[in-house]
Amino acid sequence: MFDGIGFMELLLIGVLGLVVLGPERLPVAVRSITGWIRAMKRMANSVKDELEQELKIEQLHADLKKAESKGLSNLSPELQESIDQLREAAQSVNRPYQVEDSKSPAQEAPKAEAAVEEKTPATETAPKPTGTDTK
């Protein structure tokens, strides 16, 4: 990171920071500067990773175009591997969710009403005796 800066230059920057900021504010300033540097590094790494991913996708796309132009019979192993990777990716995207066979809402509605009727008790309510409260 500090390719062009030697130990003496860093020491001079530290002494100047101590004189200008003082011993109380210098650690806070160093922490905030290192936080900014870390954030910039993270941002640069994420941009680099995204670009690498996009370049890989573009390469796979170009390989697929080559394979289509050649025909799918006489392919080099690299092109065949690229096509297989693309097929796997397409299948994972297009694969529907595994859903149990569910019936239409019109068929389930009478069953739901029947279930509600079964859960409600059909007992008659008897009047409670008055005057003898036990708590």
C-alpha positions in Angstrom: 0.0 0.0 0.0 2.8 2.4 0.9 5.1 1.5 -2.0 6.7 5.0 -2.4 6.6 5.9 1.3 9.4 4.8 3.5 9.7 4.5 7.3 11.1 8.0 7.7 8.2 9.6 5.7 5.6 7.7 7.8 7.4 8.9 11.0 7.3 12.5 9.8 3.6 12.2 9.0 2.9 10.8 12.4 4.9 13.6 14.2 3.1 16.3 12.1 -0.3 14.7 12.9 0.6 14.6 16.6 1.6 18.3 16.5 -1.4 19.4 14.5 -4.2 17.2 16.0 -2.8 16.6 19.4 -2.6 13.4 21.4 -6.3 13.3 22.1 -7.6 13.6 18.5 -4.8 11.7 16.7 -6.1 8.2 17.5 -9.6 9.1 16.4 -8.3 10.6 13.1 -6.2 7.5 12.4 -9.2 5.2 13.1 -11.5 7.2 10.8 -8.8 7.3 8.0 -8.2 3.5 8.3 -12.0 3.0 8.1 -12.2 5.0 4.9 -9.3 3.0 3.4 -11.0 -0.3 4.3 -14.3 0.9 2.8 -12.5 1.9 -0.4 -10.7 -1.4 -0.6 -14.0 -3.3 -0.1 -15.7 -1.3 -2.8 -12.8 -1.8 -5.2 -12.8 -5.6 -4.5 -16.5 -5.8 -5.1 -16.3 -3.9 -8.4 -13.4 -6.2 -9.4 -15.4 -9.3 -8.6 -18.4 -8.1 -10.5 -16.3 -7.3 -13.5 -14.7 -10.7 -13.4 -18.1 -12.3 -13.2 -19.4 -10.3 -16.1 -16.3 -11.1 -18.2 -16.8 -14.8 -17.5 -20.4 -14.6 -18.6 -19.4 -12.8 -21.7 -16.8 -15.5 -22.5 -19.3 -18.2 -22.0 -21.7 -16.4 -24.2 -19.1 -16.0 -26.9 -18.2 -19.7 -26.6 -21.9 -20.6 -27.0 -22.1 -18.4 -30.2 -19.0 -20.2 -31.6 -20.6 -23.6 -30.8 -23.8 -22.6 -32.6 -21.9 -21.4 -35.6 -19.8 -24.6 -35.8 -22.7 -26.9 -35.0 -22.9 -29.0 -31.9 -21.2 -32.0 -33.3 -17.5 -31.0 -33.6 -16.7 -29.1 -30.5 -13.5 -28.7 -28.6 -13.5 -29.8 -24.9 -13.4 -26.2 -23.7 -16.5 -25.3 -25.7 -18.3 -28.4 -24.6 -17.6 -27.5 -21.0 -18.8 -24.0 -21.5 -22.0 -25.3 -23.1 -22.6 -27.7 -20.2 -22.1 -24.9 -17.7 -24.6 -22.7 -19.5 -27.1 -25.5 -19.7 -26.8 -26.1 -15.9 -27.2 -22.4 -15.2 -30.2 -22.2 -17.5 -31.8 -25.3 -15.8 -31.3 -23.9 -12.3 -33.0 -20.6 -13.4 -35.8 -22.2 -15.3 -36.4 -25.1 -12.8 -39.8 -24.6 -11.2 -40.2 -24.7 -7.5 -41.1 -28.1 -6.1 -44.7 -27.7 -5.2 -47.0 -30.4 -4.1 -50.0 -31.0 -6.2 -52.5 -28.6 -4.8 -56.1 -28.4 -5.8 -57.8 -25.3 -7.0 -59.2 -22.9 -4.4 -62.8 -23.8 -5.5 -62.2 -27.4 -4.5 -60.6 -26.5 -1.2 -63.2 -24.1 -0.1 -65.9 -26.7 0.9 -63.3 -28.7 2.8 -62.2 -25.6 4.7 -65.8 -24.8 5.7 -66.3 -28.4 6.8 -63.2 -28.2 8.9 -64.4 -25.0 10.6 -67.7 -26.6 11.4 -66.0 -29.7 12.9 -63.9 -27.5 15.2 -66.8 -25.5 16.6 -68.6 -27.5 19.4 -72.2 -28.2 18.8 -73.1 -28.4 22.5 -75.9 -26.4 24.0 -75.0 -23.8 26.6 -76.7 -24.4 29.9 -77.4 -21.4 32.1 -74.9 -21.0 34.9 -76.1 -21.0 38.4 -76.1 -17.6 40.0 -75.1 -16.6 43.4 -72.3 -19.2 43.9 -69.2 -17.7 42.4 -66.1 -19.7 43.1 -62.9 -18.1 42.1 
